[in-house]
Amino acid sequence: MPTYILIIGACGQIGTELTLTLREKHGGEYIIASDIREGSDDLMQSGPFEILDATNYDALEEVIAYYDISEVYLMAAMLSATAEKFPMRAWNLNMNTLFNVLNLAKEKKIDKIFWPSSIAVFGPNTPKDDTPQNTIMEPSTVYGISKQSGERWCEYYFNKYNVDVRSIRYPGLISWKTMPGGGTTDYAVEIYHKALSEGAYTCFLEEDTKLPMMFMDDAIRATLQIMEAPEEHIKERSAYNLAAMSFTPKEMAENIKGVLPKFKIAYEPDFRQEIANSWPSSIDDTNAQKDWNWKAEFDLQKTTETMLENLKNRV
């Protein structure tokens, strides 16, 4: 029997690429994309699409029953910077969608869930370098609080109801295919666009703000890898630490100058600086490496080359 998969939030930065990758792998008809608005032409033309507000339990249950869905990837969320402006809307979106999916799994209407967490679960008292899997968290943002709460609920539903939910703590994500959606690490995508279009970029973080980052291809690969791993290999039922590279805006700018020598960068930190200050500089992902053989493929150099080459071709 084929497995039917539902992607919630399929039009977002991660959701778009995840949907297209899964369709390529399993066949378009088996991957049902959904969001509150329509997505790119590639997304809309490559398989089924449903307009769906996942905060509505009945509407979600109806789509799951109609397509006989086995797995759900819950990618809908309000990210860190936007969530600070709309705290209650962010909390309601981020938590209610998760409860709806967890409860459908509890009722045996779906078999497996992927729900993304984030480095935002960590806070100012977390060890900054090589942040371990289990440590002080104390997030200080609305987004981080919702993600840490979500991790606890995922673990609870696994322990109490044997719900097979899997999660990874994404670092900042970099992609040339889709624009970011209101996060604190968005500069690491914007900088490449501006480097090519204007030869200069004004960064909203200070030059020495070191944060964990990952190229989108690695993030998608990690997501598929954890979902395909045998159930007994998944030891962390809150969320796994995930790492690839860490760098500062200044280091990124220097890297870009290696390809575009005339590139200039300026710094005008805004409210996102405080959020970035509360997050780790680097992540220890030993458990993901050990449990399901995780290994990143993209470093900063490879990311820069891939970003600039593909963005140039789009112009």
N, C-alpha and C positions, 0 to 999 in steps of 0.2 A: 504494500500500500504506500503511495506517495505521501510525504509529509507536507502539509500546508502550513505556511509560516505567515504571521501577521507582523508588519512593522508599523508601530505607532510613532508618529512624528517623523514620517519618511521624507519630509521635505526639508528637514534641517541639515546642518553642516555634516553631521555624521550619518544621519538617516538616509540621505540621498545616495551617498557612496556605498553604504551598507546594502541598501536595496538593490542597487545595480550589480554589486558583486554577487549577492545571493542569487539573483536572477540568472546571471551568467553561469553560476555553478549548478543550480538545480532546475533551471527552466522558468521562464517568466510567469507561466500560469500558476505556479505553486507558491509564488511570493506575492502576498497581497499588501500593497502599500496603502497607508492611510495617514491623513492629517486633517487639520481644520481648513486648509486651503490647498489648491492644486499646486503641483510642483513643476519642475523643468520638463521640457519636451521629452528628453531621454527617459525620465522617470514615468511620465504619463503614457508614453507609447510602448514601453517594454513589458507591460503586464497590468493586471487588475489594479484599480485604485478606488478607494472609498473615502468620501468626506466623513470624518469621524471625530467627535469630541470625546476623548477617552475619559473625561471626568464624568460622563454619563454612562452609568453602569449598564442600563438596559440596552442602549445603543451599541455598546461594546459587546455585550453578550449576544446580541442579534447577529453582528458581523461574524463573531467566532462560530456561532451555530451554522450560519448560512454557508460558510466556506469550510466547515469542519476543521478548524484550526487546531494544530498540535503544539506549535511553539509561538511565543510572542516575544518580540524585541521591543521593549518600551523605551523609545528614544526621545519622547516628548518631555521637555523641561524648560523652565525659565532659568537662564544662566546667571552667573555671579553679579555682573555689573547691572544688568537689567533688573534682577531680583531686588537689589538694594533700593530701587526707585518704586517698586510695587510689591512690598513685602507680603501682604496677605494673598494677593493674586498668585505670587510665586509659590507660597506655601500650599495653597489649595491645589494648584496645578500639579506640583511636584509630588505631593503626598496622596491626593485622591486618586490619581491615575494609578499609582503603585498599589494602593489598597484594592482598587477594582480588579487589577490583574492578579494579585495574590489571592483574592477571594475566589476568583474564577478557577484558579489552580487548586485551591482548597476543595472546591466543589467538584473536582476531577473533570472540569470542562476543557482544560488545557494541560499539557504534560510537562512543559519546560518553559522557563522564563529567562530572558537576559534583561537585566536592569543595570544601567551604568551608574557607577559612583564617580568620585572625583577627588583630586588632591585638595579640594576645598573642604573636605572633612577634617583637615588638620587646622590647627590654630596657632596663635602666637607663642603658646607654651610647648608646642611640639618640637622635638629635636630637629634642627633645620637641615643638617647634613646627613645623607644616607638614612632618611627617616624610615624606621623599621615598620614591619607589618603591624605589630601590636605595640601601641605607644599612647601617650597622652594626646588627646585630640582637641577638644574644646574649641570647635569652629566659631568664628566671630562674624560670619556673614549669614544672611537668610538662606542663600543657596547651600552653603556648607552645613548649616543646621538641618536643612531638609534632607541632604544626602546622608548625614550621619544617622539621623532618625530612620531613614530608609534602610540603611545597612542593618540596624538593630532589628527592624521589622522583618527583613529578608531572613535573617538568621533565626528569628523566632518562628516564622512560618515553616522553615525547614525542620527545626527541632520539634515543633508541636504538631505539625500537620504533614510532614514529609514532602513539602513543596520543593521541587527541584528548581531553585532560582540561583542564577550565577551572576557574578558581578566583578567588574574591575574598576579601579580608581584611575580614570583617565587623567594624564597630565594635560598641559596645553596642547592643542592639536593644530597642525599646519597642513593646509591643503590648497592646491591651485584650482580645484574643480568647483568648490563652493565657498562662499564668503562666510565668515564666522557670525555667530548670532548673539552678541552682547556679553562676551566673557572678558576676563581680566588679561588673558594672554592673546587677545585679538591682534595686538601690535605685530606679532610674529607672522601674521598673514598680510596685514595692511602694508607692512614695510616693503614687501616684494612688489606689490602693485604700484606703490608710489615711486619706488626705485626706478621702475621701467617707464612710468608715465610722466614723472616730474623730475627725476634725478635727485629727489630730496624727500625726507620724511621727518615729521615732528612726532616724537614718541611720547605717549602719555605716562610712561614709567621712567624712573631715574636710570641713568646709564649702567649702574652696577647692580641692578635688580636681577638676581639669578633665580631662574625658575625651571622646573622640569618640563620638558617639551617632547613631542612625538610627531613624526610625519604620519599623515592619515593612513597611508598604505599599511604601516605597522599597526596602527590602532584597529583597522578593519581585520587584519590577520589575527591579532590577539583575540578579538571578539569571536571570530569563527573558531579559533583554536580552543578557547575555553568551552564553547558550546558543543564542540565535537568530542571533547575529552570524556572518557568513561566516568560515570557518576562517582565511582569510588575514588577517583583521582582528585576530585574537588574537595579539598580539606577546609578551605576558608569559605564559610557560608554567609559572611558579611560582605566583604569585597577584597579582591587581591590588589596589593600594590603592583604598579606597572611602571617600568622605566625605559627610557631610550637615551636621552641626552639632556644636559642642563647647560644653559648659557645666559648671558646678560644681553640687553639691547646693544651695548657697545661691541661685544664680541660678534653679534650677528651683523652689525653694520660693517665691521672690519672684514667679515667673511664675504659680504656683498661687494665691498670695494675690490676684492680680489678678482671679481668678474666685471664690475662697473666702477673703474677707478675714480670717476668724478662724483660718485654718490656722496651726498652730505646728509647728516642727521643732526637734529636739534632735540632738546628735551624740555617738555612742559608737563610735569607730573600733575595728574588730577586725582579725583576721589579713588580711582582704581589703585593708586600707589599703596594706600592703607590696606587694601585687600591683599595685594601682592606681598606686602611685608609680613602678613600673617601666615603665609604659605611656606612649605619647605623649599630648599634650594636644590636638593637631590633626593632620590627615592631608592630604597633598597627593595628590589623585587625578587630576592632569592627564592621565596616560596613559589611564585609563579614559574620561575625557571625549573624548580625541583618537581613541582606537582604536575605541570602540563607542558614542560619543555619550552617555555617562552624564551625567545631571544630576538631583540630588535635588530633590524637590518640597516636603518638610516641613521647616520650621524649628521652633524650640522653641515659639513661640507657637501655631502650627498644631497641633503635637503635643499640647500641653496642652489646647487646646479640643476636639480629637478624642477624646482619652483620657477626659476628664471627661464629655463628652456621652454617649459610648457606655457607659461604666461606670455612669453614672446610670440609663440606660435598662435596664440589666441587673438593677438592684436591685429 
